[in-house]
Amino acid sequence: MHAYETSVLKALKEKRNSTFEELLSDSGISKDAAMWALESLSANGMVDISRSTSNVISLTAEGDEYALKNLPEMQLLIMLKKKNIAVRDLGKKEMIGFQWAKKKGFADIYGGIISLTSSGKKVDEDKYEEFIALKSIKSGMYDVSSDIIDELVKRGLVAIKKSSAIGSISITEKGMHAKVEMGNGEIDVVTRGIIKNREWEGRHFKKYDVGLDVEQVYPARFHPLKEIISGLKDAYASLGFSEISGKIIEPSFWVHDALMIPQDHPARDVQDTFYLETPSKLQIGNDAIVNRVGEEHEAAWHGIWSREVSGQALLRTHMTSVTARFLYGMEKIKAAELPIKAFSVGRVFRNETVDYRHLADFYQSDGIIVGDKLTLANLFDVLSKLFGQMGFKVRFMPTYFPFVEPGVEIQAYYKERDEWLEIGGAGILRHEIIRAAGKKTTALAWGIGVDRIALMRNSKIKSVAELYNNGIGWIRRL
């Protein structure tokens, strides 16, 4: 008999009945040791254990924060009651607040400006049910409806854990008559000496119940968005790609003009692009490239190209600006060095309408292959292999993008919503771009929404906004 079992039986033989706390005190062993001994003795019919199960409701780190400050949608409503807010002025938490406020019908957006709806104007932030529930749970004295609890759990603000407690413990007649003595030849701990000296020969190993309750242990893990980015980079590297990087703030030239996006294209409008006030203009450099791009624009779009417009300072709207700088920097690359494969991963900014798959600030990946006689078949092959390594089956649908011809939309099946979701665009770069870059080759290019990949990879994530949640409790539950 194991030492833990003998300690428990000795304590119970004196009292016959005991609570778990009393047993710990009387036996002098740890909680986990007592639990193991009780389960073993119970399985052998020497003790009877009565149990009770209950749900323990607690706040996550994020929920605890909101119990003090109110929920993000209510924080936003307080701001909106003073004045309307431009979406470009929202920080990360305010953006999450807007997402929930819009979903609940408290706020709406028009022309990049967020304002309260008639419903939102009637809300009393101090009487907001979810806020009251959080405060009640924090105080430990609460009577919250199950619907509110379910909603808070979905939002990652509340955690529910089933707790199994031992009510009372009593020793059976078999236990009373059992001989309390150490050892019966079974091996309960495997040591180096037992293995080295072959002491295990002719003996039995103690059986362990792996289903016993133990204290929860949380291993370290990466943030899910970090995991996706690392996995994507590994997939690129396995296919022979090199990583490139670039600037977040760029002149319009590298984001739009170098990619043959017309200067009157809707994508350049303030509704889609975040332009800077300070500085409002940036130097482009390399007059030879600038002049060639201007000539290609005027020939293709039959209008006057403005160098002034191309110098406007903005936040990059896609990682293709990094690809453009890379491509235009390849003038001295010799044919023998082709094909060249490169990729980038970084944050981009667009004045998007926020929903479960759109944010104004998100991660994107761009890729390019420069070589001779490349076709769409090569493009489909590479992208199928790239996404295949990440567990996705993709399909390609014809579509239009200003800087590729032909262009395709990359779609992957989103099992959680039973739909094909757009996760990127791809195609063969326009010959005007290649010509302006001083090359006589072909270039395959694509852009991928990294946040959407993360959304599709984890069924517990319901919105891309959740990916910017850094709460430890939220990460542990994924």
Secondary structure, DSSP 8 states (H G I E B T S, - for coil): --HHHHHHHHHHHHHSEE-HHHHHHHH---HHHHHHHHHHHHHTTSEEEEEEEEEEEEE-HHHHHHHHH--HHHHHHHHHTT--EEGGG--HHHHHHHHHHHHTTSEEEETTEEEE-HHHHT--GGG-HHHHHHHHHHHT-----HHHHHHHHHTTSEEEEEEEEEEEEEE-HHHHHS---S--S-B-S--HHHHHTTTTTT--B----TTS-----------HHHHHHHHHHHHHHHTT-EE----SEEEHHHHTGGGT--TT-GGGSTTT--B-SSS-B-----HHHHHHHHHHHHHHH-S---HHHHTBEEE-SSTHHHHHHHHHT-TT--GGG--EEEEEEEEEE-----BTTB-SEEEEEEEEEEESS--HHHHHHHHHHHHHTTT--EEEEEEEETTEEEEEEEEEEEGGGTEEEEEEEEEEE-HHHHHHTT--SEEEEEEEEHHHHHHHH-TT--SGGGGG---HHHHHH-
